[in-house]
Amino acid sequence: MKKILLTISYLLFITCPTIAQEKPPLAIQKGQFTISAGYGAPSIIRSFLKINNKNKQYEIMGYGPSMLKADYMLTNKWSVGLNFSYSFSRLSWMDYGWDSTIKASRPYEYGVEAEEFSLLIRSNYHFYNKKKIDAYVGAGFGLGRIYLGTYTLAPQNQFSVGYSIPRPISFESTVGMRYYFTKHIGIYTEVGLGKSWLLFNKYFIPESIIQGGINVKF
């Protein structure tokens, strides 16, 4: 009996340190690479136009910003990556134009369209990285392009005016979380300044206060 107790004690002695040294599994670790595809809301520009649309003849529509992100883990705590976003907005109204088929004027759609592109370099600090949850905070900085153009559906009243805002600066600062429901696939959400513009080094326009989408880990 004494030998059995000594054997059990010895086994406990050599296994306890091993158990104590075991660390919980990480959601993501050094050397891994992720790609995220998501959608942000709201579009501050479209929201502002809709709220201040006193003339109900104007119609405001659009989509985006849509997000595509790539992120590489430098360590278990720090990562660096690239973020790309795209947004489209349209302000339209009805006005009369000449229809050569009926030899008379009739209503046609006229409007102004805006396309926004941005590309940022971003770094994240992963302050909670355990099991299936990866929580992080990060910031990014880069440049973009905003193009404004007119259009009309009236065949006899074609006109074209285009304007590109010179060198808009884009940046972001958010806190986010990823949850992996499989080994490689999860969802993500972020809150903060998801996409913001500094136009003419003077006007600050925030967008995408909240965003979410799919994240794939390699």
N, CA, C and O of each residue as an XYZ file, in Angstrom:
872
protein
N       0.826     -1.202      0.000
C       0.000      0.000      0.000
C       0.865      1.259      0.000
O       0.562      2.248     -0.667
N       1.958      1.189      0.775
C       2.862      2.320      0.869
C       3.504      2.609     -0.480
O       3.690      3.770     -0.843
N       3.846      1.550     -1.233
C       4.451      1.732     -2.553
C       3.462      2.363     -3.532
O       3.845      3.178     -4.372
N       2.195      1.985     -3.420
C       1.171      2.549     -4.304
C       1.016      4.038     -4.053
O       0.931      4.830     -4.992
N       0.980      4.429     -2.737
C       0.843      5.847     -2.389
C       2.036      6.654     -2.878
O       1.883      7.775     -3.364
N       3.239      6.068     -2.742
C       4.438      6.768     -3.208
C       4.412      6.943     -4.737
O       4.819      7.978     -5.264
N       3.930      5.918     -5.425
C       3.849      6.001     -6.892
C       2.865      7.086     -7.329
O       3.148      7.857     -8.246
N       1.703      7.139     -6.664
C       0.699      8.165     -6.991
C       1.244      9.565     -6.706
O       1.058     10.487     -7.499
N       1.921      9.710     -5.562
C       2.500     11.005     -5.203
C       3.539     11.445     -6.230
O       3.614     12.623     -6.580
N       4.326     10.511     -6.704
C       5.357     10.827     -7.684
C       4.725     11.267     -9.008
O       5.178     12.227     -9.631
N       3.679     10.560     -9.427
C       3.002     10.920    -10.663
C       2.367     12.304    -10.577
O       2.415     13.076    -11.533
N       1.771     12.612     -9.423
C       1.199     13.944     -9.221
C       2.286     15.014     -9.243
O       2.069     16.110     -9.760
N       3.419     14.709     -8.701
C       4.527     15.658     -8.619
C       5.052     16.013    -10.009
O       5.366     17.171    -10.282
N       5.146     15.010    -10.887
C       5.729     15.281    -12.206
C       4.704     15.819    -13.199
O       5.073     16.400    -14.220
N       3.403     15.626    -12.901
C       2.377     16.114    -13.833
C       1.849     17.485    -13.457
O       1.438     18.231    -14.345
N       1.839     17.853    -12.183
C       1.302     19.152    -11.746
C       2.043     20.332    -12.366
O       1.380     21.257    -12.836
N       3.366     20.361    -12.397
C       4.046     21.482    -13.044
C       3.680     21.614    -14.516
O       3.570     22.720    -15.045
N       3.494     20.466    -15.173
C       3.120     20.510    -16.589
C       1.762     21.147    -16.771
O       1.575     21.966    -17.670
N       0.814     20.782    -15.930
C      -0.526     21.348    -15.972
C      -0.488     22.836    -15.689
O      -1.186     23.619    -16.334
N       0.332     23.225    -14.721
C       0.418     24.636    -14.342
C       0.998     25.477    -15.463
O       0.670     26.656    -15.596
N       1.869     24.866    -16.277
C       2.508     25.625    -17.336
C       1.670     25.706    -18.608
O       1.993     26.484    -19.505
N       0.598     24.916    -18.701
C      -0.234     24.955    -19.885
C      -0.945     26.300    -19.988
O      -1.473     26.813    -19.002
N      -0.950     26.865    -21.197
C      -1.593     28.152    -21.428
C      -2.871     27.937    -22.234
O      -2.956     27.013    -23.043
N      -3.867     28.800    -22.006
C      -5.107     28.656    -22.781
C      -4.840     28.890    -24.256
O      -3.982     29.705    -24.595
N      -5.540     28.210    -25.138
C      -5.323     28.388    -26.583
C      -5.655     29.806    -27.028
O      -6.539     30.456    -26.471
N      -4.934     30.273    -28.039
C      -5.145     31.612    -28.563
C      -6.116     31.570    -29.737
O      -6.153     30.601    -30.495
N      -6.902     32.636    -29.875
C      -7.796     32.737    -31.021
C      -7.001     32.935    -32.303
O      -7.370     32.427    -33.361
N      -5.904     33.680    -32.194
C      -5.035     33.934    -33.334
C      -3.628     34.157    -32.803
O      -3.467     34.679    -31.699
N      -2.613     33.777    -33.555
C      -1.255     33.870    -33.049
C      -0.271     34.357    -34.098
O      -0.605     34.510    -35.272
N       0.948     34.594    -33.643
C       2.014     35.128    -34.490
C       2.152     34.321    -35.784
O       2.148     33.090    -35.776
N       2.274     35.060    -36.907
C       2.462     34.421    -38.193
C       1.185     34.140    -38.954
O       1.238     33.785    -40.132
N       0.028     34.290    -38.305
C      -1.232     34.023    -38.993
C      -1.709     35.264    -39.753
O      -1.367     36.398    -39.418
N      -2.502     35.007    -40.777
C      -2.957     36.040    -41.699
C      -4.474     35.971    -41.799
O      -5.032     34.878    -41.892
N      -5.158     37.124    -41.781
C      -6.612     37.141    -41.878
C      -7.073     38.081    -42.986
O      -6.405     39.059    -43.322
N      -8.230     37.755    -43.540
C      -8.907     38.615    -44.507
C     -10.336     38.824    -44.022
O     -11.023     37.869    -43.660
N     -10.779     40.089    -44.018
C     -12.130     40.431    -43.581
C     -12.869     41.153    -44.701
O     -12.288     41.962    -45.425
N     -14.151     40.853    -44.833
C     -15.034     41.563    -45.756
C     -16.244     42.019    -44.955
O     -16.929     41.206    -44.335
N     -16.505     43.332    -44.970
C     -17.580     43.835    -44.140
C     -18.284     45.036    -44.737
O     -18.001     45.467    -45.855
N     -19.210     45.561    -43.952
C     -20.037     46.702    -44.380
C     -20.193     47.647    -43.194
O     -20.403     47.212    -42.061
N     -20.087     48.950    -43.470
C     -20.165     49.942    -42.410
C     -21.397     50.821    -42.521
O     -21.957     50.993    -43.604
N     -21.811     51.375    -41.393
C     -22.959     52.277    -41.356
C     -22.789     53.235    -40.173
O     -22.137     52.875    -39.192
N     -23.344     54.419    -40.237
C     -24.052     54.943    -41.411
C     -23.111     55.701    -42.332
O     -21.958     55.962    -41.989
N     -23.628     56.055    -43.521
C     -22.940     57.024    -44.364
C     -23.371     58.405    -43.896
O     -24.521     58.797    -44.092
N     -22.459     59.142    -43.282
C     -22.809     60.444    -42.721
C     -23.285     61.394    -43.813
O     -24.224     62.160    -43.600
N     -22.647     61.353    -44.980
C     -23.023     62.254    -46.070
C     -24.450     61.986    -46.527
O     -25.243     62.918    -46.660
N     -24.788     60.709    -46.771
C     -26.156     60.390    -47.209
C     -27.164     60.678    -46.113
O     -28.265     61.153    -46.389
N     -26.796     60.394    -44.869
C     -27.708     60.680    -43.751
C     -27.969     62.172    -43.635
O     -29.106     62.587    -43.407
N     -26.929     62.982    -43.788
C     -27.077     64.439    -43.706
C     -27.981     64.950    -44.824
O     -28.849     65.791    -44.592
N     -27.771     64.436    -46.042
C     -28.597     64.881    -47.162
C     -30.059     64.487    -46.970
O     -30.952     65.268    -47.300
N     -30.318     63.296    -46.445
C     -31.694     62.857    -46.242
C     -32.386     63.686    -45.172
O     -33.551     64.053    -45.324
N     -31.675     63.982    -44.090
C     -32.262     64.767    -43.004
C     -32.589     66.182    -43.465
O     -33.611     66.749    -43.078
N     -31.714     66.750    -44.296
C     -31.880     68.135    -44.733
C     -32.527     68.247    -46.116
O     -32.465     69.297    -46.755
N     -33.136     67.174    -46.563
C     -33.800     67.193    -47.865
C     -35.184     67.825    -47.722
O     -36.172     67.121    -47.514
N     -35.251     69.133    -47.832
C     -36.525     69.836    -47.722
C     -37.353     69.710    -48.997
O     -38.582     69.770    -48.971
N     -36.643     69.533    -50.115
C     -37.323     69.376    -51.391
C     -37.502     67.885    -51.676
O     -36.543     67.192    -52.015
N     -38.715     67.406    -51.540
C     -38.985     65.979    -51.669
C     -38.830     65.474    -53.102
O     -38.952     64.276    -53.358
N     -38.562     66.387    -54.035
C     -38.323     65.947    -55.403
C     -36.956     65.285    -55.550
O     -36.722     64.563    -56.519
N     -36.064     65.520    -54.611
C     -34.742     64.909    -54.658
C     -34.783     63.516    -54.039
O     -35.385     63.313    -52.984
N     -34.142     62.566    -54.698
C     -34.028     61.203    -54.171
C     -32.565     60.909    -53.864
O     -31.687     61.157    -54.691
N     -32.312     60.384    -52.680
C     -30.947     60.105    -52.235
C     -30.802     58.603    -52.009
O     -31.581     58.005    -51.267
N     -29.810     58.001    -52.645
C     -29.585     56.565    -52.489
C     -28.087     56.296    -52.556
O     -27.291     57.186    -52.856
N     -27.724     55.055    -52.271
C     -26.321     54.671    -52.338
C     -26.058     53.428    -51.512
O     -26.980     52.846    -50.940
N     -24.817     53.026    -51.452
C     -24.408     51.876    -50.650
C     -22.960     52.061    -50.216
O     -22.201     52.825    -50.811
N     -22.611     51.349    -49.180
C     -21.269     51.477    -48.637
C     -21.242     52.391    -47.435
O     -22.244     53.023    -47.100
N     -20.091     52.460    -46.785
C     -18.824     51.899    -47.253
C     -18.722     50.379    -47.076
O     -19.073     49.816    -46.039
N     -18.222     49.748    -48.147
C     -17.878     48.332    -48.105
C     -16.387     48.204    -47.778
O     -15.564     48.961    -48.293
N     -16.052     47.251    -46.925
C     -14.687     47.120    -46.410
C     -14.034     45.807    -46.859
O     -14.681     44.761    -46.904
N     -12.751     45.883    -47.188
C     -11.933     44.701    -47.426
C     -10.616     44.909    -46.696
O      -9.910     45.886    -46.945
N     -10.278     43.973    -45.778
C      -9.129     44.156    -44.901
C      -8.224     42.931    -44.920
O      -8.689     41.795    -45.008
N      -6.941     43.185    -44.836
C      -5.941     42.124    -44.698
C      -5.077     42.447    -43.479
O      -4.657     43.589    -43.297
N      -4.815     41.441    -42.648
C      -4.139     41.680    -41.377
C      -3.143     40.553    -41.110
O      -3.484     39.380    -41.263
N      -1.914     40.897    -40.711
C      -0.871     39.902    -40.439
C      -0.384     40.064    -38.999
O      -0.081     41.174    -38.562
N      -0.311     38.952    -38.267
C       0.098     38.972    -36.868
C       1.624     38.988    -36.761
O       2.281     37.991    -37.060
N       2.179     40.112    -36.337
C       3.625     40.207    -36.112
C       4.025     39.467    -34.845
O       5.058     38.798    -34.804
N       3.197     39.591    -33.812
C       3.356     38.845    -32.562
C       1.967     38.372    -32.146
O       1.006     38.531    -32.899
N       1.855     37.795    -30.958
C       0.544     37.408    -30.461
C      -0.286     38.602    -30.006
O      -1.471     38.462    -29.706
N       0.339     39.779    -29.956
C      -0.339     40.991    -29.495
C      -0.479     42.069    -30.573
O      -1.418     42.865    -30.526
N       0.430     42.106    -31.531
C       0.458     43.183    -32.518
C       0.289     42.646    -33.925
O       0.816     41.588    -34.270
N      -0.454     43.390    -34.736
C      -0.633     43.038    -36.145
C      -0.595     44.309    -36.991
O      -0.777     45.417    -36.487
N      -0.354     44.121    -38.280
C      -0.334     45.235    -39.225
C      -1.025     44.783    -40.502
O      -0.975     43.606    -40.858
N      -1.672     45.724    -41.193
C      -2.387     45.323    -42.394
C      -2.812     46.490    -43.250
O      -2.458     47.641    -42.994
N      -3.592     46.161    -44.290
C      -4.123     47.141    -45.230
C      -5.644     47.081    -45.215
O      -6.231     45.999    -45.172
N      -6.280     48.254    -45.251
C      -7.736     48.350    -45.296
C      -8.166     49.131    -46.536
O      -7.660     50.222    -46.798
N      -9.109     48.560    -47.299
C      -9.642     49.233    -48.482
C     -11.142     49.417    -48.296
O     -11.819     48.521    -47.792
N     -11.667     50.578    -48.702
C     -13.102     50.817    -48.600
C     -13.622     51.488    -49.866
O     -12.894     52.195    -50.563
N     -14.903     51.247    -50.144
C     -15.560     51.843    -51.304
C     -16.984     52.232    -50.926
O     -17.678     51.500    -50.220
N     -17.408     53.404    -51.409
C     -18.757     53.883    -51.132
C     -19.295     54.607    -52.363
O     -18.548     55.263    -53.089
N     -20.595     54.478    -52.583
C     -21.246     55.125    -53.720
C     -22.494     55.854    -53.239
O     -23.273     55.316    -52.453
N     -22.679     57.093    -53.721
C     -23.857     57.890    -53.352
C     -24.415     58.579    -54.594
O     -23.677     58.921    -55.517
N     -25.744     58.775    -54.599
C     -26.395     59.436    -55.735
C     -27.508     60.355    -55.244
O     -28.318     59.975    -54.398
N     -27.534     61.557    -55.783
C     -28.622     62.516    -55.575
C     -29.278     62.735    -56.934
O     -28.613     63.178    -57.871
N     -30.563     62.436    -57.057
C     -31.232     62.526    -58.351
C     -32.538     63.304    -58.236
O     -33.101     63.452    -57.151
N     -33.003     63.795    -59.373
C     -34.255     64.518    -59.448
C     -34.811     64.376    -60.867
O     -34.104     63.953    -61.782
N     -36.077     64.733    -61.035
C     -36.728     64.665    -62.338
C     -36.842     66.066    -62.928
O     -37.214     67.019    -62.244
N     -36.514     66.167    -64.212
C     -36.632     67.426    -64.932
C     -36.992     67.114    -66.383
O     -36.896     65.972    -66.832
N     -37.407     68.153    -67.102
C     -37.865     67.927    -68.470
C     -36.710     67.933    -69.454
O     -35.767     68.714    -69.330
N     -36.805     67.040    -70.437
C     -35.852     66.963    -71.529
C     -36.567     66.616    -72.818
O     -37.694     66.121    -72.802
N     -35.911     66.875    -73.929
C     -36.544     66.669    -75.231
C     -36.484     65.201    -75.642
O     -35.427     64.571    -75.620
N     -37.641     64.679    -76.016
C     -37.761     63.311    -76.518
C     -38.038     63.387    -78.016
O     -39.122     63.791    -78.437
N     -37.051     62.996    -78.814
C     -37.187     63.099    -80.258
C     -38.203     62.108    -80.813
O     -38.690     62.285    -81.930
N     -38.526     61.079    -80.058
C     -39.492     60.085    -80.527
C     -40.895     60.672    -80.584
O     -41.624     60.486    -81.559
N     -41.259     61.384    -79.522
C     -42.606     61.968    -79.476
C     -42.597     63.442    -79.867
O     -43.644     64.089    -79.901
N     -41.397     63.973    -80.166
C     -41.258     65.376    -80.576
C     -41.821     66.325    -79.520
O     -42.525     67.286    -79.830
N     -41.488     66.025    -78.257
C     -41.980     66.872    -77.168
C     -41.105     66.663    -75.933
O     -40.299     65.735    -75.868
N     -41.284     67.529    -74.984
C     -40.540     67.403    -73.718
C     -41.274     66.472    -72.777
O     -42.504     66.448    -72.739
N     -40.506     65.705    -72.019
C     -41.082     64.840    -70.985
C     -40.075     64.694    -69.856
O     -38.902     65.021    -70.036
N     -40.509     64.207    -68.686
C     -39.588     64.111    -67.534
C     -38.513     63.044    -67.738
O     -38.790     61.939    -68.204
N     -37.278     63.406    -67.378
C     -36.140     62.492    -67.364
C     -35.417     62.637    -66.023
O     -35.553     63.638    -65.320
N     -34.655     61.610    -65.704
C     -33.871     61.645    -64.455
C     -32.541     62.358    -64.687
O     -31.842     62.099    -65.666
N     -32.208     63.265    -63.760
C     -30.922     63.943    -63.718
C     -30.322     63.698    -62.335
O     -31.046     63.409    -61.382
N     -29.003     63.814    -62.227
C     -28.428     63.607    -60.906
C     -26.942     63.861    -60.809
O     -26.266     64.190    -61.784
N     -26.459     63.690    -59.579
C     -25.041     63.811    -59.246
C     -24.637     62.538    -58.511
O     -25.333     62.097    -57.596
N     -23.517     61.952    -58.909
C     -23.021     60.734    -58.284
C     -21.660     60.980    -57.642
O     -20.868     61.792    -58.121
N     -21.406     60.269    -56.560
C     -20.121     60.382    -55.856
C     -19.577     58.986    -55.577
O     -20.298     58.120    -55.080
N     -18.298     58.771    -55.899
C     -17.603     57.527    -55.574
C     -16.451     57.844    -54.635
O     -15.703     58.800    -54.843
N     -16.322     57.021    -53.594
C     -15.268     57.231    -52.601
C     -14.419     55.969    -52.474
O     -14.941     54.872    -52.275
N     -13.106     56.141    -52.593
C     -12.152     55.050    -52.406
C     -11.161     55.455    -51.330
O     -10.785     56.624    -51.242
N     -10.735     54.507    -50.514
C      -9.676     54.789    -49.546
C      -8.803     53.548    -49.341
O      -9.289     52.419    -49.404
N      -7.520     53.770    -49.098
C      -6.570     52.699    -48.800
C      -5.713     53.150    -47.628
O      -5.053     54.187    -47.691
N      -5.730     52.352    -46.547
C      -5.047     52.727    -45.320
C      -4.093     51.628    -44.872
O      -4.311     50.447    -45.139
N      -3.039     52.040    -44.190
C      -2.177     51.136    -43.431
C      -2.631     51.194    -41.979
O      -2.795     52.278    -41.419
N      -2.834     50.035    -41.373
C      -3.383     49.995    -40.016
C      -2.590     49.050    -39.122
O      -2.067     48.034    -39.580
N      -2.510     49.397    -37.844
C      -1.897     48.537    -36.843
C      -2.898     48.284    -35.721
O      -3.631     49.187    -35.319
N      -2.925     47.044    -35.216
C      -3.853     46.655    -34.154
C      -3.095     46.107    -32.945
O      -2.083     45.421    -33.084
N      -3.606     46.426    -31.765
C      -3.121     45.817    -30.520
C      -4.205     44.880    -30.017
O      -5.318     45.320    -29.729
N      -3.894     43.591    -29.907
C      -4.862     42.562    -29.511
C      -4.777     42.364    -27.996
O      -3.963     41.582    -27.507
N      -5.627     43.083    -27.266
C      -5.551     43.087    -25.809
C      -6.228     41.878    -25.164
O      -5.960     41.573    -24.002
N      -7.100     41.186    -25.900
C      -7.703     39.948    -25.395
C      -7.685     38.934    -26.526
O      -8.360     39.104    -27.542
N      -6.904     37.877    -26.337
C      -6.686     36.902    -27.399
C      -6.697     35.511    -26.787
O      -5.647     34.961    -26.455
N      -7.894     34.943    -26.639
C      -8.030     33.637    -26.003
C      -9.147     32.840    -26.664
O     -10.181     33.384    -27.053
N      -8.911     31.544    -26.781
C      -9.891     30.599    -27.310
C     -10.445     31.083    -28.647
O      -9.705     31.137    -29.629
N     -11.727     31.435    -28.710
C     -12.362     31.821    -29.967
C     -12.548     33.323    -30.108
O     -13.077     33.786    -31.118
N     -12.122     34.088    -29.112
C     -12.364     35.532    -29.111
C     -11.063     36.301    -29.247
O     -10.097     36.039    -28.531
N     -11.044     37.247    -30.168
C      -9.905     38.136    -30.381
C     -10.419     39.574    -30.332
O     -11.108     40.018    -31.250
N     -10.091     40.295    -29.274
C     -10.504     41.690    -29.122
C      -9.297     42.598    -29.320
O      -8.203     42.297    -28.844
N      -9.495     43.689    -30.012
C      -8.359     44.528    -30.397
C      -8.777     45.990    -30.508
O      -9.961     46.316    -30.590
N      -7.775     46.854    -30.509
C      -7.967     48.276    -30.766
C      -6.893     48.697    -31.757
O      -5.758     48.226    -31.678
N      -7.237     49.572    -32.683
C      -6.252     49.931    -33.700
C      -6.561     51.235    -34.385
O      -7.624     51.826    -34.195
N      -5.606     51.677    -35.193
C      -5.752     52.928    -35.936
C      -5.068     52.780    -37.286
O      -4.114     52.017    -37.435
N      -5.572     53.522    -38.266
C      -5.012     53.482    -39.604
C      -4.965     54.852    -40.237
O      -5.701     55.759    -39.849
N      -4.089     54.992    -41.219
C      -3.909     56.280    -41.899
C      -3.579     56.017    -43.366
O      -2.817     55.104    -43.685
N      -4.155     56.819    -44.252
C      -3.877     56.644    -45.671
C      -4.495     57.744    -46.507
O      -4.856     58.809    -46.004
N      -4.607     57.464    -47.791
C      -5.150     58.420    -48.742
C      -6.360     57.824    -49.442
O      -6.636     56.629    -49.338
N      -7.076     58.685    -50.158
C      -8.251     58.216    -50.871
C      -8.520     59.034    -52.111
O      -7.721     59.880    -52.515
N      -9.652     58.764    -52.697
C     -10.105     59.497    -53.873
C     -11.611     59.651    -53.791
O     -12.331     58.681    -53.551
N     -12.084     60.866    -53.990
C     -13.514     61.149    -54.034
C     -13.805     61.819    -55.372
O     -13.272     62.886    -55.677
N     -14.657     61.177    -56.162
C     -14.966     61.688    -57.487
C     -16.453     62.034    -57.566
O     -17.307     61.217    -57.221
N     -16.752     63.245    -58.020
C     -18.121     63.711    -58.211
C     -18.390     63.870    -59.700
O     -17.555     64.402    -60.430
N     -19.543     63.414    -60.150
C     -19.891     63.533    -61.561
C     -21.388     63.667    -61.747
O     -22.165     63.210    -60.909
N     -21.796     64.291    -62.839
C     -23.206     64.461    -63.157
C     -23.635     63.446    -64.208
O     -22.801     62.852    -64.891
N     -24.946     63.257    -64.329
C     -25.477     62.366    -65.360
C     -26.908     62.767    -65.676
O     -27.541     63.490    -64.906
N     -27.412     62.304    -66.795
C     -28.814     62.463    -67.155
C     -29.228     61.312    -68.055
O     -28.409     60.762    -68.792
N     -30.499     60.951    -67.993
C     -31.056     59.920    -68.857
C     -31.746     60.517    -70.080
O     -32.279     59.796    -70.924
N     -31.727     61.842    -70.159
C     -32.329     62.507    -71.319
C     -31.367     62.440    -72.502
O     -30.274     63.000    -72.418
N     -31.727     61.783    -73.590
C     -30.789     61.587    -74.700
C     -30.385     62.874    -75.410
O     -29.285     62.952    -75.957
N     -31.253     63.882    -75.412
C     -30.959     65.118    -76.124
C     -30.417     66.208    -75.211
O     -30.125     67.312    -75.672
N     -30.283     65.923    -73.961
C     -29.808     66.933    -73.008
C     -28.570     66.456    -72.259
O     -28.408     66.740    -71.072
N     -27.702     65.736    -72.949
C     -26.522     65.185    -72.304
C     -25.586     66.290    -71.836
O     -25.325     67.254    -72.555
N     -25.089     66.128    -70.619
C     -24.080     67.036    -70.088
C     -23.193     66.248    -69.142
O     -23.623     65.240    -68.581
N     -21.975     66.690    -68.963
C     -21.038     65.959    -68.117
C     -20.130     66.935    -67.395
O     -19.397     67.705    -68.015
N     -20.193     66.887    -66.079
C     -19.328     67.713    -65.238
C     -18.705     66.796    -64.193
O     -19.428     66.141    -63.443
N     -17.403     66.740    -64.132
C     -16.715     65.884    -63.169
C     -15.755     66.678    -62.310
O     -15.158     67.658    -62.755
N     -15.613     66.227    -61.046
C     -14.698     66.914    -60.146
C     -14.118     65.911    -59.165
O     -14.866     65.152    -58.549
N     -12.812     65.892    -59.009
C     -12.145     65.013    -58.065
C     -11.530     65.855    -56.954
O     -10.728     66.751    -57.216
N     -11.907     65.563    -55.716
C     -11.373     66.311    -54.576
C      -9.892     65.980    -54.428
O      -9.537     64.805    -54.330
N      -9.021     66.983    -54.410
C      -7.576     66.714    -54.399
C      -7.090     66.092    -53.094
O      -7.323     66.621    -52.007
N      -6.413     64.961    -53.230
C      -5.693     64.268    -52.163
C      -6.417     64.250    -50.812
O      -5.882     64.759    -49.827
N      -7.602     63.683    -50.749
C      -8.254     63.592    -49.438
C      -7.512     62.621    -48.527
O      -7.073     61.559    -48.970
N      -7.374     62.979    -47.275
C      -6.729     62.126    -46.274
C      -7.794     61.278    -45.587
O      -8.846     61.789    -45.202
N      -7.525     59.998    -45.435
C      -8.464     59.102    -44.778
C      -7.793     58.457    -43.565
O      -6.612     58.111    -43.612
N      -8.545     58.299    -42.488
C      -8.002     57.658    -41.293
C      -9.126     56.980    -40.524
O     -10.306     57.222    -40.779
N      -8.744     56.132    -39.583
C      -9.727     55.428    -38.772
C      -9.136     55.064    -37.425
O      -7.921     54.945    -37.273
N     -10.015     54.887    -36.450
C      -9.618     54.450    -35.116
C     -10.808     53.732    -34.490
O     -11.832     54.351    -34.198
N     -10.667     52.416    -34.284
C     -11.794     51.621    -33.804
C     -11.342     50.597    -32.771
O     -10.159     50.280    -32.647
N     -12.310     50.102    -32.049
C     -12.120     48.940    -31.183
C     -13.012     47.836    -31.736
O     -14.164     48.084    -32.092
N     -12.483     46.619    -31.809
C     -13.236     45.555    -32.449
C     -13.063     44.206    -31.786
O     -12.261     44.036    -30.867
N     -13.838     43.251    -32.277
C     -13.777     41.890    -31.751
C     -14.074     40.901    -32.870
O     -14.944     41.135    -33.709
N     -13.338     39.793    -32.871
C     -13.607     38.677    -33.775
C     -14.029     37.463    -32.963
O     -13.489     37.197    -31.889
N     -14.985     36.745    -33.484
C     -15.407     35.486    -32.853
C     -15.346     34.389    -33.910
O     -16.020     34.467    -34.937
N     -14.531     33.366    -33.650
C     -14.339     32.269    -34.595
C     -15.219     31.090    -34.196
O     -14.993     30.458    -33.165
N     -16.223     30.798    -35.020
C     -17.096     29.656    -34.729
C     -16.587     28.378    -35.373
O     -17.107     27.299    -35.089
N     -15.559     28.477    -36.252
C     -14.828     27.312    -36.728
C     -13.337     27.630    -36.609
O     -12.965     28.703    -36.133
N     -12.489     26.703    -37.037
C     -11.053     26.906    -36.916
C     -10.563     28.079    -37.751
O      -9.611     28.759    -37.368
N     -11.206     28.322    -38.891
C     -10.711     29.338    -39.808
C     -11.712     30.451    -40.123
O     -11.319     31.468    -40.694
N     -12.969     30.298    -39.779
C     -13.994     31.255    -40.182
C     -14.664     31.855    -38.949
O     -15.001     31.152    -37.996
N     -14.847     33.170    -38.995
C     -15.506     33.858    -37.898
C     -16.205     35.116    -38.382
O     -16.275     35.385    -39.582
N     -16.716     35.875    -37.436
C     -17.349     37.155    -37.724
C     -16.605     38.243    -36.944
O     -15.951     37.963    -35.940
N     -16.715     39.474    -37.416
C     -16.074     40.578    -36.710
C     -17.014     41.770    -36.635
O     -17.923     41.912    -37.453
N     -16.787     42.613    -35.656
C     -17.500     43.879    -35.553
C     -16.545     44.921    -34.984
O     -15.675     44.597    -34.175
N     -16.708     46.172    -35.408
C     -15.885     47.271    -34.922
C     -16.766     48.485    -34.656
O     -17.781     48.695    -35.321
N     -16.360     49.273    -33.675
C     -17.068     50.498    -33.316
C     -16.048     51.629    -33.227
O     -14.963     51.452    -32.672
N     -16.399     52.782    -33.772
C     -15.509     53.942    -33.725
C     -15.517     54.673    -35.046
O     -16.502     54.627    -35.782
N     -14.432     55.341    -35.347
C     -14.290     56.047    -36.619
C     -13.800     55.051    -37.668
O     -12.601     54.945    -37.930
N     -14.746     54.323    -38.263
C     -14.380     53.276    -39.193
C     -13.817     53.782    -40.496
O     -12.937     53.141    -41.070
N     -14.290     54.906    -40.981
C     -13.727     55.546    -42.165
C     -14.015     57.029    -42.057
O     -15.176     57.435    -41.992
N     -12.975     57.838    -42.036
C     -13.153     59.275    -41.876
C     -12.313     60.011    -42.908
O     -11.269     59.532    -43.352
N     -12.808     61.203    -43.278
C     -12.122     62.016    -44.279
C     -11.695     63.349    -43.692
O     -12.383     63.930    -42.853
N     -10.552     63.817    -44.149
C     -10.125     65.190    -43.893
C      -9.965     65.837    -45.261
O      -8.988     65.586    -45.967
N     -10.936     66.672    -45.627
C     -10.976     67.263    -46.954
C     -10.381     68.665    -46.941
O     -10.693     69.482    -46.073
N      -9.530     68.925    -47.906
C      -8.871     70.225    -48.049
C      -8.129     70.619    -46.773
O      -7.946     71.803    -46.491
N      -7.700     69.601    -45.997
C      -7.013     69.837    -44.719
C      -7.847     70.694    -43.767
O      -7.305     71.417    -42.931
N      -9.164     70.605    -43.903
C     -10.030     71.511    -43.136
C     -11.310     70.854    -42.638
O     -11.689     71.038    -41.481
N     -11.984     70.085    -43.506
C     -13.293     69.548    -43.162
C     -13.185     68.089    -42.732
O     -12.662     67.247    -43.463
N     -13.690     67.806    -41.531
C     -13.656     66.451    -40.972
C     -15.011     65.791    -41.173
O     -16.029     66.310    -40.715
N     -15.032     64.640    -41.861
C     -16.275     63.927    -42.132
C     -16.117     62.481    -41.673
O     -15.420     61.709    -42.331
N     -16.742     62.096    -40.563
C     -16.661     60.700    -40.103
C     -17.712     59.836    -40.794
O     -18.789     60.316    -41.147
N     -17.393     58.571    -40.980
C     -18.350     57.615    -41.537
C     -18.126     56.257    -40.897
O     -17.126     56.023    -40.217
N     -19.083     55.367    -41.131
C     -18.962     53.981    -40.681
C     -18.662     53.899    -39.184
O     -17.621     53.381    -38.779
N     -19.577     54.410    -38.373
C     -19.399     54.385    -36.915
C     -19.427     52.956    -36.385
O     -18.765     52.641    -35.396
N     -20.189     52.104    -37.041
C     -20.220     50.686    -36.667
C     -20.131     49.855    -37.937
O     -20.686     50.231    -38.970
N     -19.442     48.736    -37.864
C     -19.271     47.870    -39.038
C     -19.190     46.419    -38.592
O     -18.944     46.124    -37.423
N     -19.399     45.525    -39.541
C     -19.319     44.107    -39.230
C     -19.239     43.290    -40.500
O     -19.555     43.779    -41.585
N     -18.814     42.037    -40.364
C     -18.700     41.180    -41.535
C     -18.050     39.839    -41.211
O     -18.055     39.387    -40.066
N     -17.497     39.221    -42.234
C     -16.886     37.890    -42.151
C     -15.367     38.022    -42.056
O     -14.765     38.888    -42.690
N     -14.764     37.151    -41.255
C     -13.300     37.113    -41.129
C     -12.829     35.679    -41.374
O     -13.373     34.723    -40.822
N     -11.801     35.559    -42.218
C     -11.212     34.244    -42.528
C      -9.753     34.248    -42.079
O      -9.000     35.171    -42.389
N      -9.368     33.211    -41.349
C      -8.027     33.105    -40.766
C      -7.243     32.009    -41.472
O      -7.764     30.919    -41.712
N      -5.978     32.304    -41.808
C      -5.101     31.340    -42.481
C      -3.897     31.007    -41.592
O      -3.042     30.213    -41.983
